[in-house]
């Protein structure tokens, strides 16, 4: 295991690996790794000869009142988890190394796909994500990159950005990893008190309730079915007084409906999502879609 904090050093290691005929897997993270991250690293290690993990808390994707200063950090722990999962390189640069020369004057904006949901709730967030991921892709060079599906809209943004800019990176989405009670694993879960932690499981229950309605619907050709699923999710969340809903929406992809939810538990903002396979004829696809839906359909699959 090597821990590298300089751009040139990281680039040279991966270039040398490719010259030697080895394939490279990249797992970009903001650190404070958990089993969800470990699952990405294990998949990369299974599919690639060299797996590199990046650990960088990117200030560009945090809003003025978000948790940049308090975001959990533990590099030694991250390195141990990454190594145990099969990584051989960890790139952990300082902010000054990633963004030398003061304020960042170049920003990448992925239109349409970044609108609505997280894009509406966190203005500028996806510009920061797209900018840092493009930079990491440029530093790493040709590779396979692995992202978790928990950040579903982010995955769509990254895929579209990589395709639009013709970056030599194949982007793969990996399934959400959950705790035994259904809560999606997140670095932000550490902020939750025991009472809040118990209350947070309502997000997964809401997704399951919304999904059940879609799975048993006999007529998904009407937008009312999708709207009803959103209403069901919102009602479930409303039953938990410690959780305050941000949004509950349903989008359509070529092969499934994806239910997405975001809420605040105390001061902690959590997101989650769940897919429901289409069980009806291809000719009867639902036409009722929120404005983001058709855009994510092209970019999330």
C-alpha angles and dihedrals in degrees: 000000000000124000111204127185101178126082094220093050093050093047092049093051093052093042089053091050092054093046086056089055096255124139119233129222121194127200111187113201141161090227133242086107124208137175091287091060091042090057090056091049092049092051091049091048090051093051103033136050095226124031121196125188122202119210112192130140098214112213093197093072097052122089125225094267099034129108104269096127094045098038106130116259131182112151096178090055091046092052092050092050093045093050093047090052093052108269119141099188134044119191109201109167128177119245089253090055094052095040108028120178101040127273116029109246098181121073133172118221120191104200125213097005091063094050124102129017108030091008091057095042095046109033112206093011096114092045087060092046094048092046096051094041091050088051092049091048090050091050095044097045125201109005149121112266124204126207132173120248091225086086090051099163090045089055090054091049093050093047093050093045092051092048095045092049094043091234114177093240131112109212119210129189119214129201123268115262114219139195117247091266093052101260110142112242112252136162087233093062087085088072093063123102116224090261092048091045090057092046092050091069087077089082093066092042089053092051091049091049092050092046092050090058092052095044092054098040115120095200118039092162091096129074089224089076091058093044090049090053090053090049091051091053092048092050093052092051090047089061090067111071095198093058123074117196121232098178142335114195143159123219130185128232128178094270107022151012114253119208114205130190138178130183144157121245104192104313093334119100115209132185132195140164142191134199127225117197118230112252099182136079117290090238093065100057115157113264098192106095139155114241093262094051102083091043094054089045089064096042109034099057 
